[in-house]
Amino acid sequence: MHLFEKILSPQPRPTPPSKPEKIAWAFFDFANTAFNTLIVDLVFGTYFLRVVCAHRTDATWLFGWSLFFCQTLVGVLSPLLGALVDVTGSKKRVLSISYAVCIVATASLAAMGEGDVWASLAAFMAASIGYALAENLTASFLPELASSQEIGRLSGLARALGNVGGFLSVAAVYPLMSPGFTLANSGAIRLIFLLTAVIYGTAGLPTLLFVQERACPLQQAGKGAMEASLVRLSRTFPKLCREARLRLFFSAFFLYSTGASMVLAMGALYGQMQIGLAGEEPVFLLLAIQSGGGLGAILFGFLEDWLGSKKTLQLIVWIWFLAMGGFYFVQDKLAFYVVCAILGMGAGSLQAVSRAVVGILAPKNEHAEYFGLWGLFGRLAAGTGPLVFGLLSQRLHSFHTPMLASFVCFAVSLGLLSALPKLQSQRIE
């Protein structure tokens, strides 16, 4: 009980952010990347298709639409939840709830076996929603912990720590996964769900224990707070159309995130179907992406504080655009791993720099609301990318040609970023 009281009790006089507090905040990136890499990218989808739905033919359809439903629901909820926690000053409390839901739902997947189709999908969706909401809420603490001069650096270092988490978590579960996703090895695969819940819970705990709630509550939770949140949103959404910097940034963010999600979500499948990766090779593909992601997040986090957010974003999207040429044309496995590591650099830095930009744009006392918009467009992009790829693949009967759609996304986003005005902090330091 004492632990939960410490997490949820308000800080009457928050102190200026310290280095240990910033490190504690960064550890939630470790937790988030471990969960996303293991559950979403690597384990659950394959386990669901090959074990849970061993005798069904609609498994791919069910899994694809469950992902799209989760991303869309989180996207719709994020702005409202962000506005609500800004009004009530309850970011940390709601973060704790989302964190707990993710842990419990992830651990419950360990009880799912052959035939548990709907129960496993429900647990997976609950875990994914808890994870996604927690990721948005954690990001909204960033502008409170870093000045506009160091926000890119802190976001990049946190993202790099997240890539370390993804790499180490894959290495930790590899012995359990190496015998394959078979009914005979299903017991070992189920242990991965328990291990992921432990990793996520342990890595996320420092954030809940040591990051202070600095938002000033404007209203107590209840009907009045909900009405105030809706009023805020009614003013915020028109800003997206009225203010060029918001309109251009979030449009570009949606497009380049759609292109990136298309590659990252389908990369392992593309590698198997087009490049001929087999057996344990898709695991090495994810390790290459995580390794590149850690390096890119650190490098571009520092570059952002030096070059500025707009130039850094343009540079990263150019790297994506050019590296996609290699992704599309190479057929050699080693060259494919190298290209994926370069794309991983772009993936880690794209997330980190975008998060820092939202922190710069967000006015004081509206941090969670703006990161809710970030969550809305990010989640819609995460659902749209794989869905577009899947539709094009089905229509064209190809895994190769649909990747050209990502070129279009990156090309148009580069045009939007070139028109973006200089980004200036909306905060009073």
C-alpha positions as CSV (number, residue, x, y, z in Angstrom):
1,M,0.0,0.0,0.0
2,H,2.9,2.4,0.8
3,L,4.2,2.0,-2.7
4,F,0.9,3.0,-4.3
5,E,0.5,5.9,-1.9
6,K,3.9,7.2,-3.0
7,I,3.1,6.9,-6.7
8,L,-0.4,8.5,-6.5
9,S,0.1,11.1,-3.8
10,P,0.4,14.7,-5.2
11,Q,3.5,16.7,-4.9
12,P,2.5,19.9,-3.0
13,R,5.7,21.8,-4.1
14,P,7.4,20.1,-7.0
15,T,11.1,20.8,-7.1
16,P,13.1,21.7,-10.3
17,P,13.8,18.6,-12.4
18,S,16.9,16.8,-11.4
19,K,19.2,14.5,-13.4
20,P,17.9,11.4,-11.5
21,E,14.3,12.4,-12.3
22,K,15.1,12.7,-16.0
23,I,16.8,9.3,-16.0
24,A,13.7,7.8,-14.2
25,W,11.5,9.3,-16.9
26,A,13.7,7.9,-19.7
27,F,13.3,4.4,-18.3
28,F,9.7,4.3,-19.5
29,D,11.0,4.3,-23.0
30,F,12.9,1.1,-22.1
31,A,9.6,-0.4,-20.9
32,N,7.6,0.8,-24.0
33,T,10.1,-0.4,-26.5
34,A,10.5,-3.8,-24.8
35,F,6.7,-4.3,-24.9
36,N,6.3,-3.1,-28.5
37,T,9.2,-5.2,-29.8
38,L,8.3,-8.4,-28.1
39,I,4.5,-8.4,-28.0
40,V,3.5,-6.4,-31.1
41,D,6.4,-6.9,-33.5
42,L,7.7,-10.3,-32.7
43,V,5.7,-12.7,-30.5
44,F,2.0,-12.3,-30.3
45,G,1.1,-12.1,-34.0
46,T,3.0,-15.3,-34.9
47,Y,1.8,-17.1,-31.7
48,F,-1.8,-16.2,-32.5
49,L,-1.5,-17.4,-36.1
50,R,0.4,-20.6,-35.5
51,V,-0.8,-21.8,-32.1
52,V,-4.0,-20.1,-30.9
53,C,-5.5,-20.3,-34.4
54,A,-3.8,-23.5,-35.4
55,H,-6.9,-24.8,-37.1
56,R,-8.5,-21.6,-38.4
57,T,-8.1,-19.8,-41.7
58,D,-9.1,-16.3,-40.6
59,A,-6.3,-15.6,-38.1
60,T,-4.5,-13.0,-40.2
61,W,-7.7,-11.0,-40.8
62,L,-8.6,-11.1,-37.1
63,F,-5.1,-10.1,-36.0
64,G,-4.9,-7.2,-38.5
65,W,-8.2,-5.8,-37.6
66,S,-7.5,-6.0,-33.9
67,L,-4.4,-3.9,-34.4
68,F,-6.3,-1.4,-36.5
69,F,-9.1,-1.2,-33.8
70,C,-6.6,-0.6,-31.0
71,Q,-4.7,2.1,-32.9
72,T,-7.9,3.9,-33.9
73,L,-9.4,3.7,-30.4
74,V,-6.3,5.1,-28.8
75,G,-6.0,7.8,-31.4
76,V,-9.6,8.9,-30.8
77,L,-9.3,8.8,-27.0
78,S,-5.8,10.4,-26.7
79,P,-6.8,14.1,-27.3
80,L,-9.8,13.9,-24.9
81,L,-7.8,12.1,-22.2
82,G,-4.9,14.5,-22.6
83,A,-7.2,17.5,-22.2
84,L,-8.8,15.9,-19.2
85,V,-5.6,15.2,-17.3
86,D,-4.4,18.7,-18.1
87,V,-7.6,20.1,-16.5
88,T,-7.5,17.9,-13.5
89,G,-3.7,17.7,-13.0
90,S,-3.8,13.9,-13.0
91,K,-1.3,12.7,-15.6
92,K,0.6,10.5,-13.1
93,R,-2.6,8.9,-11.8
94,V,-4.0,8.0,-15.2
95,L,-0.5,6.9,-16.3
96,S,-0.4,4.5,-13.3
97,I,-3.8,3.0,-14.3
98,S,-2.7,2.5,-18.0
99,Y,0.6,1.0,-16.8
100,A,-1.2,-1.5,-14.5
101,V,-3.7,-2.5,-17.2
102,C,-0.8,-3.3,-19.6
103,I,1.0,-5.4,-17.1
104,V,-2.0,-7.4,-16.0
105,A,-3.2,-8.0,-19.6
106,T,0.2,-8.9,-20.9
107,A,0.7,-11.5,-18.1
108,S,-2.8,-12.9,-18.8
109,L,-1.6,-13.9,-22.3
110,A,0.5,-16.6,-20.6
111,A,-2.7,-18.5,-19.9
112,M,-3.9,-18.5,-23.5
113,G,-3.4,-21.6,-25.7
114,E,-4.9,-23.3,-28.7
115,G,-8.5,-22.3,-29.3
116,D,-8.5,-19.2,-27.0
117,V,-9.1,-16.9,-29.9
118,W,-11.3,-14.2,-28.4
119,A,-9.8,-14.3,-25.0
120,S,-6.3,-13.9,-26.3
121,L,-7.4,-11.0,-28.7
122,A,-9.2,-9.3,-25.8
123,A,-6.1,-9.5,-23.6
124,F,-3.8,-8.4,-26.4
125,M,-6.0,-5.4,-27.2
126,A,-6.3,-4.4,-23.5
127,A,-2.5,-4.6,-23.2
128,S,-1.9,-2.6,-26.4
129,I,-4.4,0.1,-25.4
130,G,-2.8,0.4,-21.9
131,Y,0.7,0.6,-23.4
132,A,-0.3,3.2,-26.0
133,L,-2.0,5.5,-23.6
134,A,0.9,5.2,-21.1
135,E,3.3,6.1,-23.9
136,N,1.4,9.3,-24.7
137,L,1.1,10.3,-21.1
138,T,4.7,9.6,-20.4
139,A,5.7,11.8,-23.3
140,S,3.7,14.7,-22.0
141,F,6.1,15.0,-19.0
142,L,9.0,15.8,-21.4
143,P,8.4,19.6,-21.7
144,E,8.3,19.8,-17.9
145,L,11.6,18.1,-17.5
146,A,13.7,19.8,-20.2
147,S,14.2,23.3,-21.4
148,S,13.6,24.0,-25.1
149,Q,17.4,24.0,-25.6
150,E,17.9,20.4,-24.3
151,I,14.5,18.8,-25.1
152,G,15.8,17.1,-28.2
153,R,18.8,15.7,-26.4
154,L,16.7,14.3,-23.5
155,S,14.1,12.8,-25.9
156,G,16.9,11.2,-28.0
157,L,18.7,9.7,-25.1
158,A,15.5,8.3,-23.7
159,R,14.7,6.8,-27.1
160,A,18.2,5.3,-27.3
161,L,17.6,3.7,-23.9
162,G,14.4,2.3,-25.3
163,N,16.3,0.7,-28.2
164,V,18.6,-0.8,-25.6
165,G,15.5,-2.2,-24.0
166,G,14.3,-3.7,-27.3
167,F,17.6,-5.3,-28.0
168,L,18.1,-6.8,-24.6
169,S,14.5,-8.0,-24.4
170,V,14.8,-9.8,-27.7
171,A,18.1,-11.4,-26.6
172,A,16.5,-12.5,-23.3
173,V,13.6,-14.3,-24.9
174,Y,15.6,-15.8,-27.9
175,P,16.3,-19.1,-26.1
176,L,12.5,-19.5,-25.5
177,M,11.7,-18.6,-29.1
178,S,14.4,-20.5,-31.0
179,P,12.6,-23.9,-31.0
180,G,9.8,-22.2,-33.0
181,F,6.2,-21.2,-32.7
182,T,4.8,-24.7,-32.5
183,L,2.2,-26.4,-30.3
184,A,5.1,-28.4,-28.7
185,N,6.9,-25.2,-27.8
186,S,3.8,-23.2,-26.8
187,G,4.7,-23.4,-23.1
188,A,8.0,-21.7,-23.6
189,I,6.3,-19.0,-25.8
190,R,3.8,-18.3,-23.0
191,L,6.7,-17.7,-20.6
192,I,7.7,-14.8,-22.9
193,F,4.4,-13.0,-22.0
194,L,5.2,-13.3,-18.3
195,L,8.7,-12.1,-18.9
196,T,7.6,-9.1,-20.9
197,A,5.1,-8.1,-18.1
198,V,8.0,-8.3,-15.6
199,I,10.4,-6.3,-17.9
200,Y,7.7,-3.6,-18.6
201,G,6.6,-3.4,-15.0
202,T,10.2,-3.1,-13.6
203,A,11.4,-0.6,-16.2
204,G,8.4,1.6,-15.9
205,L,8.4,1.8,-12.1
206,P,11.1,4.5,-11.7
207,T,9.0,6.9,-13.7
208,L,6.0,6.4,-11.4
209,L,8.1,6.6,-8.3
210,F,10.4,9.6,-9.1
211,V,8.8,11.8,-11.8
212,Q,6.8,14.5,-10.1
213,E,3.4,15.8,-11.1
214,R,3.9,19.4,-12.0
215,A,0.6,20.2,-13.7
216,C,-1.6,22.6,-11.7
217,P,-5.2,21.2,-11.4
218,L,-7.7,23.7,-12.8
219,Q,-10.7,21.7,-11.8
220,Q,-11.6,18.6,-9.8
221,A,-12.4,15.4,-11.7
222,G,-16.1,15.0,-12.6
223,K,-18.7,16.3,-15.0
224,G,-17.3,19.9,-14.8
225,A,-13.8,18.6,-15.7
226,M,-15.2,16.7,-18.7
227,E,-17.0,19.7,-19.9
228,A,-13.9,21.9,-19.5
229,S,-11.9,19.3,-21.5
230,L,-14.4,19.3,-24.3
231,V,-14.3,23.1,-24.5
232,R,-10.5,22.9,-24.7
233,L,-10.7,20.5,-27.5
234,S,-13.2,22.6,-29.3
235,R,-10.6,25.3,-29.4
236,T,-7.6,23.1,-30.1
237,F,-8.8,21.3,-33.2
238,P,-9.6,24.6,-35.1
239,K,-6.0,25.6,-34.4
240,L,-4.8,22.7,-36.6
241,C,-6.5,24.4,-39.5
242,R,-5.8,28.0,-38.6
243,E,-2.1,27.8,-37.5
244,A,0.3,26.9,-40.2
245,R,3.0,25.4,-37.9
246,L,0.5,23.0,-36.4
247,R,-1.2,22.1,-39.7
248,L,2.0,21.5,-41.5
249,F,3.8,19.6,-38.7
250,F,0.9,17.2,-37.9
251,S,0.2,16.6,-41.6
252,A,3.9,15.8,-42.2
253,F,4.0,13.7,-39.0
254,F,1.0,11.6,-40.1
255,L,2.5,11.0,-43.5
256,Y,6.0,10.1,-42.5
257,S,4.7,8.0,-39.6
258,T,2.4,6.1,-42.1
259,G,5.4,5.4,-44.3
260,A,7.6,4.3,-41.4
261,S,4.8,2.1,-39.9
262,M,4.4,0.4,-43.3
263,V,8.0,-0.6,-43.3
264,L,8.5,-1.5,-39.7
265,A,5.2,-3.4,-39.2
266,M,5.7,-5.4,-42.4
267,G,9.5,-5.5,-42.5
268,A,9.9,-9.0,-41.1
269,L,7.1,-10.4,-43.3
270,Y,8.6,-8.6,-46.4
271,G,12.0,-10.1,-45.5
272,Q,10.6,-13.6,-45.4
273,M,8.5,-13.3,-48.6
274,Q,10.8,-11.1,-50.8
275,I,14.4,-11.6,-49.4
276,G,14.0,-15.2,-48.3
277,L,14.7,-14.8,-44.6
278,A,13.9,-18.0,-42.7
279,G,14.2,-19.6,-39.3
280,E,15.9,-17.4,-36.8
281,E,16.8,-14.7,-39.4
282,P,13.8,-12.4,-38.7
283,V,15.0,-12.1,-35.1
284,F,18.4,-10.8,-36.4
285,L,16.5,-8.3,-38.5
286,L,14.8,-6.8,-35.4
287,L,18.2,-6.7,-33.6
288,A,19.6,-4.8,-36.6
289,I,16.7,-2.3,-36.4
290,Q,17.1,-1.8,-32.6
291,S,20.8,-1.4,-32.9
292,G,20.5,1.3,-35.5
293,G,17.6,2.9,-33.6
294,G,19.7,3.4,-30.5
295,L,22.5,5.1,-32.4
296,G,20.1,7.3,-34.4
297,A,18.2,8.5,-31.4
298,I,21.3,9.7,-29.6
299,L,22.9,11.2,-32.7
300,F,19.9,13.1,-33.9
301,G,18.8,14.1,-30.4
302,F,22.1,16.1,-30.1
303,L,21.8,17.3,-33.7
304,E,18.3,18.7,-33.0
305,D,19.6,20.9,-30.2
306,W,22.3,22.1,-32.6
307,L,20.6,22.4,-36.0
308,G,17.1,23.0,-34.8
309,S,14.0,20.8,-35.0
310,K,12.9,21.6,-38.5
311,K,16.3,20.9,-40.2
312,T,16.8,17.8,-38.1
313,L,13.4,16.4,-39.1
314,Q,14.1,17.1,-42.7
315,L,17.4,15.4,-42.5
316,I,15.9,12.3,-40.9
317,V,13.0,12.0,-43.5
318,W,15.6,12.4,-46.3
319,I,17.5,9.5,-44.8
320,W,14.3,7.4,-44.8
321,F,13.5,8.4,-48.3
322,L,17.0,7.5,-49.6
323,A,17.3,4.3,-47.5
324,M,14.0,3.1,-48.9
325,G,15.7,2.8,-52.3
326,G,18.0,0.3,-50.8
327,F,15.2,-1.5,-49.0
328,Y,13.2,-1.8,-52.2
329,F,16.1,-2.8,-54.6
330,V,18.4,-5.0,-52.6
331,Q,18.0,-8.8,-52.7
332,D,21.1,-9.9,-50.7
333,K,20.4,-10.8,-47.1
334,L,23.5,-9.1,-45.7
335,A,22.8,-5.9,-47.6
336,F,19.2,-6.1,-46.4
337,Y,20.3,-6.2,-42.8
338,V,22.5,-3.1,-43.4
339,V,19.7,-1.2,-45.0
340,C,17.4,-2.2,-42.1
341,A,19.9,-0.9,-39.6
342,I,20.0,2.4,-41.4
343,L,16.2,2.5,-41.4
344,G,16.4,1.7,-37.7
345,M,18.5,4.8,-37.2
346,G,15.7,6.8,-38.9
347,A,13.0,5.0,-36.9
348,G,14.5,5.8,-33.5
349,S,15.4,9.4,-34.3
350,L,12.1,10.1,-36.1
351,Q,10.1,9.2,-32.9
352,A,12.5,11.1,-30.6
353,V,12.7,14.3,-32.6
354,S,8.9,14.3,-33.3
355,R,8.3,14.0,-29.6
356,A,10.6,16.9,-28.9
357,V,8.9,19.1,-31.5
358,V,5.5,18.5,-29.8
359,G,7.1,19.5,-26.5
360,I,8.3,22.7,-28.1
361,L,4.9,23.5,-29.7
362,A,2.8,22.7,-26.6
363,P,1.8,25.7,-24.5
364,K,2.2,25.6,-20.7
365,N,-0.6,23.6,-19.0
366,E,-1.6,22.0,-22.3
367,H,1.2,19.4,-22.6
368,A,-1.0,16.3,-22.3
369,E,-3.5,17.7,-24.7
370,Y,-0.9,18.4,-27.4
371,F,0.7,15.0,-26.8
372,G,-2.9,13.6,-27.2
373,L,-2.9,15.1,-30.7
374,W,0.5,13.5,-31.2
375,G,-1.0,10.2,-30.1
376,L,-4.1,10.7,-32.4
377,F,-2.1,11.2,-35.6
378,G,0.6,8.7,-34.6
379,R,-1.9,5.9,-33.8
380,L,-3.9,6.6,-37.0
381,A,-0.6,6.4,-38.9
382,A,0.4,3.1,-37.2
383,G,-3.0,1.6,-38.2
384,T,-3.1,3.1,-41.7
385,G,0.4,2.0,-42.9
386,P,-0.1,-1.8,-42.4
387,L,-3.7,-1.5,-43.7
388,V,-2.6,0.3,-46.9
389,F,0.2,-2.2,-47.4
390,G,-2.2,-5.1,-46.9
391,L,-4.8,-3.8,-49.3
392,L,-2.2,-3.0,-52.0
393,S,-0.5,-6.4,-51.5
394,Q,-3.9,-8.2,-51.9
395,R,-4.8,-6.1,-55.0
396,L,-1.4,-6.3,-56.7
397,H,-0.5,-9.9,-55.5
398,S,2.9,-8.6,-54.5
399,F,4.9,-7.9,-51.3
400,H,7.4,-5.8,-53.3
401,T,5.5,-3.1,-55.2
402,P,3.3,-1.9,-52.3
403,M,6.5,-0.6,-50.6
404,L,6.5,2.2,-53.2
405,A,3.7,3.7,-51.2
406,S,6.1,4.6,-48.5
407,F,8.2,6.6,-51.0
408,V,5.1,8.7,-51.7
409,C,4.5,9.3,-47.9
410,F,8.1,10.5,-47.3
411,A,8.2,12.6,-50.5
412,V,5.0,14.5,-49.6
413,S,6.1,14.9,-46.0
414,L,9.4,16.5,-47.1
415,G,7.4,19.0,-49.1
416,L,5.3,19.9,-46.1
417,L,8.3,20.2,-43.8
418,S,10.0,22.5,-46.2
419,A,7.1,24.9,-45.9
420,L,7.0,24.6,-42.1
421,P,7.8,28.0,-40.3
422,K,10.7,28.1,-37.8
423,L,9.7,26.3,-34.7
424,Q,9.8,28.3,-31.5
425,S,8.9,27.3,-28.0
426,Q,5.5,28.2,-26.8
427,R,6.6,27.8,-23.2
428,I,7.9,30.3,-20.7
429,E,11.2,28.9,-19.5
